[in-house]
Amino acid sequence: MLFQPVMLYARPPEISPRVVLWAWERRENLLFLEGSGIEAAFYAGTIIFDRDSTVLRPRLNPLVAPEGLPLTAVFRLENMQSGPPSGVQAEEAVLIISGMCSGRKLYGVQIDYDSRISERGFYAALLRDLRKKMPPGFRLSITALASWSHMGSFIDDLEVDEAVPMLFRMGPDGALVRKGFAGGSFMKASRCSGVVGISLDEPLPAPEYLRNRKIYIFSPHSWTPEIFGDALLKIRRHMNGEDLP
């Protein structure tokens, strides 16, 4: 078995709202999450496709987490070629990911890839192959641009458990999302139905895009108990309308 699911451990009780901390490429000490019911998705490395080669740039900074914390390994994909990566490169990427995760106690894997339209066939094939490497119960997640979250999106055909709409770094459309004016089909793709992603250095999206969803939270700074506590309070107040004029 290439992946060892963390479900072998007893899961702590969940809190409301259910959140996942994105732990990106910096020193992170998550020991304060012990027994909290929180999950973490940590940056594991970037896989770069360039000149028909496939290269891993691994995480360099230490991550400390309590035993049994549900962890998801996040791999960023970047295509530096003019055209889509090849089938061979997809196979190489899957081997890199499975090799990096081999023997580790993980809850799942998340792929972060801003694929262009011409790369969607490659992306779908990579995710299918990665799914085949996983044991039953192992979670496969992807991040999604906000524009991918509309009803009828191509992401609903991908073999993943969830696609996390990143409702930050959206440019001019961010104002519409914050006001809840993004349209009736927004956030209606089935793969996005139970999740959303936010960043603490931007205004939160409209409360209706957060309620009844698992919320992935990105912090521009290393996580601390204080930053986590403030973030949770901010989200709760926002969803209750307490920060609105």
Buried (B, 14 or more C-beta within 10 A) or exposed (E): EBBBBBBEEEEBEEEEBBBBBBBBBBEBBBEBBEEBBBBBBBBBBBBBBEEEEBBBEEBEEEBEBBEBBBBBBBBBBBBEBEEBBBEEBBBBBBBBBBEBBEEEBBBBBBBBBBBEEEBBEBBBBBBBBBBEBBEEEBBBBBBBBBEBBBBEBBBBEBEBBBBBBBBBEBEEBBEBBBEEEBEEEBBBBEBBBEBBBBBBEBEBBBBEBBEEBBBBBBBEEBBBEEBBEEBBEBBEBBBEEEEEE
